[in-house]
Amino acid sequence: METFLIKTVQVVLALAILIIIHEGGHYLFARVFGIKVEKFYLFFDPWFSLASWKPKPRKTPKLDKKGNTRATWRDTRYGIGWIPLGGYVKIAGMIDESMDKEQMALPAKPWEFRSKPAWQRLLVMIGGVLMNFLFAIIIYIGIAWYWGAPSVPFERAYLGFDYAPQAIEAGFRNGDIPLTADGRKLEASDPNCIMNMVMAGEVTVLRDGRDTVTIDIPENFPLTLNDSVPFIAMRQPVVVQEVMNGEPAMEAGLEPGDRMLTVAGEDAQEYGEFTRLLQANASRTTPVTLIRGNDTLSVTVTPTESGKLGFKLVNPYDVYGYDNIRYTFLESIPVGITNGIDKFTGYVRSLKFVFTKEGAKSVGGFGAIGSLFPSRWEWRTFWEMTAFLSIMLAFMNILPIPALDGGHVIFVLWEMITRRKPSEKVLEHAQMIGMFLLLALLIYANFNDIYRFLIK
């Protein structure tokens, strides 16, 4: 029960922060362009609010250059709803989830959303996504500055590293451990380490854990590299962190701390090889050897149709053991930006699996979000998960789905390109369709959570 409460508090707090940041982005741009915001709510408030506050209006309203009443922060009712499924800002003169048709039937006012130029409306709509992404970057900068960053010394990464195809052509092999570049020892904590390897004349590596091999680097080698593929990536040992309910790993008796050695008699210590072998033996009873404590055990597993066992991995930094690199505030800025971009691109690449059969089954709601957080309170982990959720929220909201920010953006871009504004009827119908799709997805995702918890 205590674990459930700790996870619940973390989820609610993280989502509350991100909702305020996201809706605050819309609010900020609306205020910059003089658009009236009628409500700013954390969580939804059908029928009643847990708390609300409406500032007293000015005795003398502010006027713009044309003599029209200007919108101010006092026009907004600020509050907290009782359904923690999101939040919203109600922007005057905009077709949104409030579906305020009465207001839209009246003549447009100068301080309404619909009265503003398309480029201003576009910035209002992307304001939430922009703030979420910037907030994630700020968190990653703060983490690097306050806590530093983990770094695994090369010699501790006993499974070695994977290399880009161009590096393989130059003579590297997956599993090699870097030792020196032009005679100088390579340190993983050195931010210029990779550049020193790429620009060197020769690099020595430890191969197969016993042989020292010298690789001559081609003169034009840096020009052959592709920024989309990392030059070097640490190989991940397959160590069980948590076994999922009802999955093949639980049926096979796997336990936290188990370290995989072989699958079907072939070496499977590295995650990529482990995954390949499971997929090759999908839906078939397969022998696996593993280390549990000081014992080597043999078990049989039956991977799913897509070659999954259903367990979480221990972070490779925790398996190998890491040193902590400290940064000054200025040094932490590029580190935080890089981390944010890497998390964003990694998340986008992973979405392709959602459209597979197993990926659709893995879609989750609030329960899945809660599983990302640890069972005990750790501020660093909390902020890392909050930053990652902020990136997820930014990307999901910019998708071109009606009722999401991306849906509104598409209509504004259409107007800017064609010089023709979509009719309010089209916008209303699109909003209703989008809300129906989002509600269906929300029900499906949370049903998956309930199914996994209660049935599987």
C-alpha positions in Angstrom: 0.0 0.0 0.0 2.9 2.4 0.8 4.5 1.7 -2.6 1.2 2.5 -4.3 0.8 5.8 -2.4 4.4 6.9 -3.2 4.0 6.1 -6.9 0.6 7.8 -6.9 1.9 11.0 -5.3 4.8 11.1 -7.8 2.5 10.7 -10.8 0.0 13.3 -9.6 2.7 15.8 -8.7 4.6 15.3 -12.0 1.4 15.6 -14.1 0.2 18.6 -12.2 3.5 20.4 -12.9 3.5 19.5 -16.5 -0.1 20.5 -17.0 0.6 23.9 -15.5 3.7 24.3 -17.7 1.8 23.2 -20.8 -1.3 25.3 -20.3 0.9 28.2 -19.1 2.5 28.2 -22.6 -0.8 28.8 -24.2 -1.7 31.4 -21.6 1.6 33.2 -22.0 1.3 33.6 -25.8 -2.4 34.5 -25.5 -1.5 37.3 -23.0 1.4 38.5 -25.2 -1.0 39.0 -28.1 -3.8 40.6 -26.0 -6.2 37.6 -26.2 -8.6 37.2 -23.3 -8.2 33.9 -21.3 -11.4 33.2 -19.4 -10.2 30.2 -17.4 -6.9 28.6 -16.4 -7.5 25.2 -14.7 -5.4 22.4 -13.3 -7.5 19.3 -13.8 -11.1 19.3 -15.2 -14.0 20.8 -13.3 -17.4 19.6 -14.6 -20.2 20.8 -12.2 -17.8 22.1 -9.5 -14.2 23.0 -8.7 -12.1 22.1 -5.7 -10.8 25.7 -5.6 -11.1 28.8 -7.8 -10.2 32.4 -7.7 -11.2 35.3 -9.9 -9.2 38.6 -9.4 -11.2 41.8 -8.9 -11.5 43.8 -12.1 -9.8 47.2 -12.4 -12.0 50.1 -11.6 -10.9 51.7 -14.9 -10.5 49.2 -17.7 -7.3 49.5 -19.8 -7.8 50.5 -23.5 -5.8 49.8 -26.6 -4.8 52.4 -29.2 -8.2 52.0 -30.9 -10.1 52.6 -27.7 -11.1 49.0 -27.2 -11.0 47.3 -23.8 -7.7 45.4 -23.4 -7.6 41.8 -22.0 -5.7 41.5 -18.7 -4.8 38.7 -16.3 -7.8 39.8 -14.2 -10.1 38.4 -16.9 -9.1 34.9 -16.0 -10.6 32.5 -13.4 -7.9 30.4 -11.9 -8.8 27.1 -10.4 -8.3 23.4 -9.6 -10.7 20.8 -10.9 -11.5 17.4 -9.3 -10.9 15.1 -12.3 -7.0 14.7 -12.6 -7.0 13.8 -16.3 -5.5 17.0 -17.6 -6.1 20.7 -17.5 -7.1 23.5 -19.8 -7.2 27.2 -20.6 -10.4 28.6 -22.1 -9.4 31.1 -24.6 -12.1 33.5 -25.8 -13.2 33.2 -29.4 -11.7 29.7 -29.9 -13.4 26.4 -30.6 -12.0 24.0 -28.0 -13.2 21.3 -25.6 -15.6 23.8 -24.0 -17.6 23.9 -27.3 -18.9 27.4 -26.3 -21.2 27.9 -29.3 -23.0 30.8 -27.8 -19.9 32.9 -27.7 -18.9 31.9 -31.2 -22.4 33.0 -32.5 -21.7 36.6 -31.3 -19.7 39.1 -33.4 -16.0 38.7 -32.9 -14.4 41.0 -30.3 -10.9 42.5 -30.8 -9.5 40.6 -27.8 -10.7 37.2 -29.1 -8.6 34.4 -30.5 -10.5 34.4 -33.8 -9.8 38.1 -34.4 -6.0 37.7 -34.3 -3.7 37.1 -37.3 -3.0 33.5 -38.2 0.7 33.7 -37.1 -0.3 34.8 -33.6 -2.9 32.1 -33.3 -0.3 29.6 -34.5 2.1 30.7 -31.7 -0.7 30.4 -29.1 -1.3 26.8 -30.2 2.3 25.7 -30.2 3.0 27.5 -26.9 2.2 24.5 -24.8 4.4 22.1 -26.7 7.2 24.6 -26.8 7.1 25.2 -23.0 7.0 21.4 -22.4 10.1 20.8 -24.4 12.0 23.8 -22.9 10.9 22.7 -19.4 12.4 19.2 -20.1 15.7 20.9 -21.2 15.8 23.0 -18.1 15.3 19.9 -15.9 18.1 18.1 -17.6 20.4 21.1 -17.2 19.4 21.3 -13.5 20.1 17.5 -13.0 23.5 17.8 -14.7 24.4 20.9 -12.6 23.1 19.6 -9.2 23.7 15.9 -9.4 26.2 15.6 -12.2 26.1 12.8 -14.8 27.0 9.1 -14.5 30.0 7.8 -16.5 31.1 4.2 -16.8 34.9 3.9 -17.2 35.6 1.9 -20.3 37.4 -0.8 -18.5 34.3 -1.6 -16.4 32.1 -2.1 -19.4 33.0 -5.8 -19.8 30.7 -6.4 -22.7 32.4 -3.7 -24.7 30.7 -1.3 -27.1 28.8 -1.3 -30.4 30.2 0.8 -33.3 28.7 2.6 -36.3 29.0 0.8 -39.6 31.7 3.2 -40.8 33.7 2.3 -37.7 33.3 -1.4 -38.4 34.6 -0.8 -41.9 37.6 1.0 -40.4 38.5 -2.1 -38.4 36.5 -1.8 -35.1 34.4 -4.8 -34.0 31.3 -4.8 -31.8 32.5 -5.7 -28.3 35.8 -3.8 -28.5 36.8 -1.7 -25.5 38.7 1.5 -26.3 42.0 1.9 -24.6 44.1 4.7 -26.3 44.1 7.2 -29.1 47.5 8.1 -30.5 49.1 6.6 -27.4 47.0 8.7 -24.9 44.6 6.8 -22.6 40.9 7.3 -23.4 38.7 8.3 -20.5 34.9 8.0 -20.8 34.5 11.0 -18.5 36.4 13.2 -21.1 33.7 15.1 -23.2 36.2 15.1 -26.1 36.8 11.3 -25.9 34.8 10.4 -29.0 36.3 13.2 -31.0 39.8 12.1 -30.0 39.1 8.6 -31.3 37.6 9.9 -34.5 40.5 12.3 -35.2 43.3 10.0 -34.1 45.8 8.3 -36.5 45.5 5.0 -34.6 43.3 3.6 -31.8 44.0 0.6 -29.6 41.2 -1.5 -28.3 40.8 -4.6 -26.0 39.2 -7.3 -28.1 37.6 -10.5 -26.7 38.7 -9.4 -23.2 42.3 -10.5 -23.8 43.9 -9.1 -27.1 45.1 -5.6 -27.6 44.5 -4.6 -31.2 45.7 -1.4 -33.0 43.4 0.1 -35.6 44.7 2.5 -38.2 42.1 5.3 -38.7 41.6 6.3 -42.4 42.6 9.9 -43.1 39.1 10.9 -44.2 37.3 8.9 -41.6 35.5 11.8 -39.8 33.8 12.7 -43.2 32.3 9.3 -43.5 30.4 9.4 -40.2 26.6 9.9 -40.0 25.3 12.1 -37.2 22.1 10.0 -37.0 24.1 6.9 -35.9 26.2 7.1 -32.8 29.9 6.3 -33.3 30.0 4.2 -30.2 27.3 2.9 -27.8 27.8 1.0 -24.6 26.4 -2.6 -24.8 23.7 -3.4 -22.3 23.9 -6.5 -20.1 20.6 -8.4 -19.7 19.9 -8.2 -16.0 16.3 -8.4 -14.6 15.1 -5.5 -12.6 11.4 -6.3 -12.4 9.2 -9.2 -13.7 5.9 -8.2 -15.2 2.7 -9.9 -14.0 1.4 -12.7 -16.3 4.3 -12.5 -18.7 6.5 -15.5 -19.9 9.3 -14.3 -17.6 7.1 -14.8 -14.5 5.8 -18.2 -15.7 9.5 -19.3 -16.2 10.3 -18.2 -12.6 12.7 -15.4 -13.5 13.6 -13.1 -10.5 15.1 -9.6 -10.1 18.8 -9.8 -10.3 19.0 -12.7 -12.7 21.7 -12.1 -15.4 21.2 -13.9 -18.7 24.0 -15.9 -20.2 22.7 -17.9 -23.1 19.5 -18.5 -25.1 19.2 -21.8 -27.0 22.8 -22.5 -26.4 24.1 -19.2 -27.9 25.7 -16.3 -26.1 23.0 -13.8 -25.0 24.7 -11.6 -22.4 24.2 -8.5 -24.6 20.7 -7.1 -25.0 20.8 -6.9 -28.8 21.8 -10.6 -29.1 19.4 -11.6 -26.4 16.5 -9.9 -28.3 17.5 -11.4 -31.6 17.6 -14.9 -30.2 14.3 -14.5 -28.5 12.7 -13.4 -31.7 14.3 -16.4 -33.5 12.6 -18.6 -30.9 9.3 -16.8 -30.7 6.4 -19.0 -29.3 8.8 -21.9 -28.8 9.9 -23.5 -25.5 13.6 -22.4 -25.3 16.4 -23.2 -22.8 18.0 -20.2 -21.1 21.0 -20.2 -18.8 21.4 -17.4 -16.2 23.3 -16.4 -13.1 21.4 -16.0 -9.9 23.6 -14.9 -7.0 26.5 -17.3 -7.1 24.7 -20.1 -9.0 24.3 -20.8 -12.7 20.8 -22.0 -13.5 19.0 -23.4 -16.5 15.4 -22.6 -17.1 13.0 -22.9 -20.0 11.0 -19.9 -21.4 8.4 -19.5 -24.1 8.7 -16.0 -25.7 5.6 -14.3 -27.0 4.9 -14.1 -30.8 7.0 -11.0 -31.0 9.9 -12.5 -29.0 9.3 -10.9 -25.6 9.6 -12.3 -22.1 8.1 -9.4 -20.2 10.7 -8.0 -17.7 12.4 -4.6 -17.1 16.2 -4.3 -17.4 18.6 -2.9 -14.8 20.2 0.2 -16.0 23.7 -0.6 -17.5 25.2 2.1 -15.3 24.1 0.2 -12.2 25.3 -3.1 -13.6 28.8 -1.9 -14.5 29.2 0.7 -11.7 29.7 4.3 -12.6 31.6 7.4 -11.6 29.8 10.7 -11.2 31.0 13.7 -13.4 30.4 17.1 -11.9 29.7 20.2 -14.1 29.7 23.9 -13.6 26.4 25.6 -14.4 27.7 26.7 -17.8 29.1 23.2 -18.6 25.7 21.7 -17.6 23.8 23.7 -20.3 25.1 21.8 -23.4 24.8 18.5 -21.4 21.2 19.2 -20.6 20.4 20.2 -24.2 22.0 17.1 -25.6 20.2 14.9 -23.1 16.8 16.5 -24.0 17.4 16.1 -27.7 18.5 12.5 -27.3 15.5 11.6 -25.2 13.2 13.2 -27.7 14.7 11.4 -30.8 14.8 8.1 -28.9 11.2 8.4 -27.9 10.1 9.2 -31.4 12.0 6.3 -32.9 10.4 3.9 -30.3 6.9 4.9 -31.4 7.1 2.7 -34.5 6.6 -0.3 -32.2 3.2 1.0 -31.0 1.8 0.0 -34.4 2.7 -3.7 -34.0 0.4 -6.2 -32.3 2.6 -6.4 -29.2 3.1 -2.7 -29.2 -0.7 -2.0 -29.1 -1.0 -4.4 -26.2 1.7 -2.6 -24.3 0.0 0.8 -24.5 -0.9 2.0 -21.0 -2.5 4.8 -19.1 -1.9 6.2 -15.7 -0.9 2.7 -14.3 1.9 2.5 -17.0 3.0 6.0 -16.1 3.1 5.1 -12.4 5.3 2.1 -13.2 8.0 4.5 -14.5 8.5 5.9 -11.0 10.4 4.1 -8.3 8.7 2.6 -5.3 10.7 5.0 -3.0 11.0 8.7 -3.3 14.2 9.8 -5.1 14.3 13.4 -6.3 16.7 12.8 -9.1 14.6 10.0 -10.5 11.4 12.0 -10.0 12.8 14.9 -12.1 14.2 12.6 -14.7 10.8 10.9 -15.2 9.1 14.3 -15.1 11.4 15.6 -17.9 10.8 12.5 -19.9 7.0 12.8 -19.5 7.3 16.5 -20.5 8.9 15.4 -23.8 6.2 12.7 -24.3 3.5 15.3 -23.6 5.1 17.7 -26.1 5.3 15.2 -28.9 1.8 13.7 -28.3 0.2 17.1 -28.3 1.8 18.2 -31.6 0.4 15.2 -33.4 -2.1 16.3 -36.1 -5.2 15.0 -34.4 -8.2 17.2 -33.9 -8.7 18.4 -30.3 -4.9 18.3 -29.8 -2.7 21.3 -30.3 -1.4 19.7 -33.5 -4.9 19.5 -34.9 -5.4 23.2 -34.3 -2.0 23.9 -35.9 -3.0 22.0 -39.0 -6.0 24.2 -39.5 -4.1 27.4 -38.9 -1.4 26.3 -41.4 -4.1 25.4 -43.9 -5.4 29.0 -43.5 -2.0 30.5 -43.9 -1.2 28.5 -47.1 -4.6 28.8 -48.8 -5.6 32.2 -47.4 -9.0 30.6 -46.6 -10.2 30.1 -43.0 -12.0 26.8 -42.3 -15.6 27.3 -41.3 -16.6 27.2 -37.7 -18.8 24.1 -38.5 -15.7 22.2 -39.8 -13.8 23.2 -36.7 -16.6 22.1 -34.4 -17.0 18.7 -36.1 -13.2 18.2 -36.1 -13.1 19.0 -32.4 -15.9 16.6 -31.6 -14.2 13.8 -33.6 -10.9 14.4 -31.9 -12.4 14.4 -28.4 -14.1 11.1 -29.2 -10.8 9.6 -30.4 -8.9 10.8 -27.4 -11.5 9.5 -25.0 -11.5 6.1 -26.8 -7.6 6.0 -26.5 -7.8 7.0 -22.9 -10.3 4.2 -22.1 -8.3 1.7 -24.1 -4.9 2.6 -22.5 -6.3 2.5 -18.9 -8.2 -0.7 -19.7 -4.9 -2.3 -20.6 -3.5 -1.3 -17.2 -6.5 -2.8 -15.4 -6.3 -6.0 -17.6 -2.6 -6.4 -16.9 -3.0 -5.8 -13.1 -6.2 -7.8 -12.4 -6.2 -10.5 -15.1 -2.7 -11.1 -16.3 
